[in-house]
């Protein structure tokens, strides 16, 4: 974790920024409060001044990703207009939020475990997927999207494409703007030249 | 690993079938020869009768996935015809091989580490991705695929969609035939109704 500059004064937000990098590098289960204290360059008791412990840090970190994602569904373009246009907005914004909150969304997508917080995060992720699948179903019903791919399967493949970004994108690549455009083009119109 | 029936006589293939499940459940690094011996229900020396050790088992297991994938590129439909049709064949067959060799491809996609075998597997995976990206570039050059998505980015999103199958597909879901069709439809023509 040598690349993270240590600091002496922390807010919850700046502590989270360090925490999420350690969780992503070592895994949540593999991270101790000792690891977090070392990475942040502050004592464990200073961390306990901000949060109750490791699980609260996880809840705050994945909560930030979830707030970003659920916030999309509240945007005007996601709640009125033709279903296909609302879905297109949600797909583009999901890719944008993933890139803007990359370490937080990466952590959210890697959550697997059995603590209450991990179960809560998995359930909220499923809620988001279901909300998007529902929008996709509406667009199919309106005749705006093809009916020959089962909506649940289409949603899984769509999120597979979007979520894969965390596996290969590196912030020093640049091309942040290009990615949401490419996702929308492939998802809605495919690779084929028209 | 209680669901794997133990047996007293093993071939390399049946030993691999057990091994790949243990590697996928515990991670390659987290698996000891002791774990493999326990899962297979045979002694470590019986395993050493077949292979030199854990790293050879990994090489054989990911080799099986890689042979399946590279085999696609040798198929007649992948080597002659219009680039777009060759690419469509490769995309469909990649999804089919992934489903047919699910635990082996899952292991291949999770390889991250630093042993020689892991480095070799990562390099072979990159080779495969480059071969597909090259085919995609040919199809763009032939005017068969859209030119407004950078080919390397398109390839990443395409494999993101296909490779995500290992994250959500469960063999008891059924619908094996449906998935390669859905992948080809989304990848080439997108979700939009025409």
Interface residues (C-beta under 8 A of the other chain):
Chain A: X84 X136 X139 X143 X144 X145 X146 X147 X148 X149 X150 X153 X154 X156 X157 X158 X159 X160 X161 X162 X163 X164 X165 X167 X168 X175 X178 X179 X181 X182 X183 X185 X186 X187 X188 X189 X190 X191 X192 X193 X194
Chain B: X84 X136 X139 X143 X144 X145 X146 X147 X148 X149 X150 X153 X154 X156 X157 X158 X159 X160 X161 X162 X163 X164 X165 X167 X168 X175 X178 X179 X181 X182 X183 X185 X186 X187 X188 X189 X190 X191 X192 X193 X194
